[in-house]
Amino acid sequence: MNKKNTAKLWDNLWKHDISKKEDAFNLAKEENSIRWQRIEKIVLKNLGSFKGLKVIEVGAGAGTNAALMAKRGAEVTILDYSELAIKRSREFFKRNKLKAKFIQQDALNLPKELMSKYDISLSFGLTEHFKDQQRIQINKAHFDLIKKGGITFISVPHKHNLPYRLYKFAAELAGKWNVGEEYPYSRQEFRKICQKIGIKKYAFFGDSLIASFNMINPFRIFAKLLGFKQNLDISKMRPEKGTFLDEYLSYALVLCGFK
């Protein structure tokens, strides 16, 4: 059975050491992902530029996507209720020579001074850890944070991505699942949530369906089990290409909502 989602669980997740080279690699990997390319395109189309935008990443962990926005001139805030996650994010931004503000706070109990303050809110791997009424509340919190005309990006595991479902099942069976309770989404569920919280303008996109098959790539799995080091060379990294199927079947289902 999955462990309950608590601050202690997430603190344990962020205890492991990550090298400066890994941090640079993780930032470059996301910057070349089709998900980031799609996010950047939407922001530039609707807001013109990242420069001067107020951005908040919720339940951020390291805050990789917010860091990419900071790199382009946005004023970034990182919010997480795990003390070690905030510490990890500070280190990540410092190593990548980027600036941000950091707030240790429960996203279900946001202070009034944060409401309607930001142009963009975003989260990656957060709201799937909630269910029932809290699931609606955590999604609503993203919209509460943004101004009228603002955009939120909520990226979650896609219920219909086969590699993810197989990986999760196997990890749970082997007792290796370490990220607590996790309930993937469908597009239909997101639509119902938007309807409940009064959001009428929204769209969906995904990350790379093809890349998601790396989750069940036996060579990668054995390499990880045997402790082989990851190739951290970013010199040969190229922008990821997507397909029309990403929106429907990829690992990440991204809600792009407008207030």
N, C-alpha and C positions, 0 to 999 in steps of 0.2 A: 504493500500500500504506500502511496506517495506521502511524504512528510508534509505537514501543514506549512503554509507560507508565513514565515515569521521573520522579524529583523535578524534574529540569530542565524536562521538558515541562510539568508543572503550574506550576512557577515562571513559565514564559513565559506561561501562560494568565492568571495573576494580576498580570501587569505593568501592564496597561492601567489608566488612571485612571478612577475612578467618582466622581461628584459626591455631595455630601451629600444633594441632592434625589433622586438616583437610589436611594440607600440607603434613604431613607424610603419611596420608591415601591415598591421591591422587598419591603420588610417588609410594607407594607399590601397589596400584591398577593397575597402568600402567605397573609396573615391572612384574606383574603376568599375564598381558594380552597376548593373543595369538599374537596380533600385535607386541608387543615388542619382544616376543620370536622369531618371524620370522625375525625381523630387526636384532637382535643380531646374529642369525644364518648366515645371509647373510654377515654381516660385518666380522665375524670371518672367514668365508670361503674365502672371497676375500681379506681381509686386515690383517688377522692373529690375530690381537689383537686391543683393543681400546687404549692401552697405548701409549701416545704421539701423537695420531691422532688429527688433527686440525678440529674442528667441528663447524658449524654455524647453528643455528636454526633461521629461517626467519619468521617474523610476529609471534613471539614466545609466546606472553602472558607470562605465568609463565615459560615456557621452560622445561616442564616435561621430554620429551624424551632426550633432550640435557643433562638434569641433570642425567639421567640414564647412559649416556655415560661418563659424568664427574666422576661419581661414579666408573667407570671402568678404569679411568686413562686418558681420553681424555682431550685436552685443548679446552675448550668450549667458544664460543662467542654467545651472544644473541642479535638479531637485531629486533627492532620494531619501528614503527614511532609514537606510542602512549607513551607519557611521563609517564602516570600512569601504562601502561603495563610494562615498564622498571623498574619502582619502585616496582611493584608487583613481577617481576622476581628476582630482587635483594633480596627481602625479602624471597622468596621461596628458593633460593639457600643458603642464610644465615641460614635459619631455618633447612635445611637439611645438613648443614655443608659441602657445596660444593662450589667450586670456578668457576668463569666465568668472562669474559669481557662483557661489555654492550655497545651497540651502538644504539643511537636513530637516525633512518635513514629510509627514504622511500625506499622500496625494488625496486621500479621502477626507482630509480635514485641513483644507487649504485656508490660510489667513486671507482676510478681505483685501489687504493691500496688494495681493497678487492678482486679483480678479480683473479681467478685461485690460490687462497691462501689456500684453504681448502681441506681436504681429503673427508669430508662428509658435505653435506648441507641437510637440512630437514625442512619441515613445516607440521603442522597439523591443518587443518581448516583455510587456508589462500587463496589459489588460486581460490576457488569457489566464492569468493566475487568480482571477476573481470569478465568482459565479453569483447567480440570482440577482438580488437588488444591488449588491456591491458592483456587479459587472456593469450595470447601467450607470451607476454613480461614477465609476472610474473613467468611463468614456465621456460622460458629461463634464467631468472636471477639465478635460482637455479643451472643451469649448468655453468653459467658464473663464479660462485663463487668457483667451484671445479677445482682441478688440473686434468691433464690427468690421467686417471686411477681411478679417484674419483667416489664416489657414491652419488646420491641424492635420498631421500625418500620424496615423496609428497603425503600426505594423505588428501583425500577429501570425502565429502558425495557421496554415490553411488546412481545414478539415479534410479537404479532398486531395491533399498531396500525399501520394502513396509512399514515397521514400521516408517521409517524416513519420507516417503512421507505423510503418514497419520498424523504423529505428526506435521509436518511443516504446512500442510493444516489447521489442527485444531487450532494451535497456531496463525497463521495469521488471521484466521476467528475470533478468540476471542480477537485479538489485543494484544497478549502476545509474539509475535515474536520480540526479541530485538537485533538480531545480523545482522541487515541490509539486504541488497540485497544478496541473496545466490542462486547460480545456480549449482546444482549437476552435476556430470560427468558420462559419460559412458566410457567403455574401448575403444570404437571406437573413441570417441573424443580425448582421450589421445594419441591414435596411430597417429591421424592426426596432433596433435600438435608436437609430436616427429618428425614426417616427416618434418614439416615446419621448425623446428629449427635444423634439421640435426642430431638427436639422433637416432642411429640405434640399439643399444643394450639396451634393457629394458625388464622388466617383471612386472607382477601384482600379488598382494596378498591382503588379506583383514583382518579385525578383526573378531570378532565372530558374525556370523549370529544369533545364538541363543540368545546371549546377547542383540542384537538390539531390541528384542521384549519387553525389559524392558521399552522402550520409550512409549509403549502403554499399559503397565501393569496398570490396573485400581487401584489396591491397592497402587502402588507407586505414581500414580497421586493424589489420594485422600490424601495420607499421606503428600505429598508436599503441597497441598492446605490447609490442616489443620495445617500445621506448625510443623509436627512431626520431631524430630531430626533424622538425618541419623546415622546409626550404624557405628561407626568409629573404631571398633575393628579389628585390622589387624592380630591378633594371629591365627585366623582360616582361613585366606586367603590362597588359593591354586592356583597354576598355571592354567590358563584357557586352556581348550581344544578346538581345532578347528575342522572343517570338510572341506571336499573338496568343499563344496558349498560356503564357505566364500569368495573365490576369485571372485565369480560371483554375489552374492546376499547380502553380509553383508553391514552394514552401511558404513564402511570405505573402499574406494577403494584406494589402495596404489600403486603408480607408483614407481618402483625401477629402476632408470636409471643410466647408466654408461657412463662416458665421455671418 
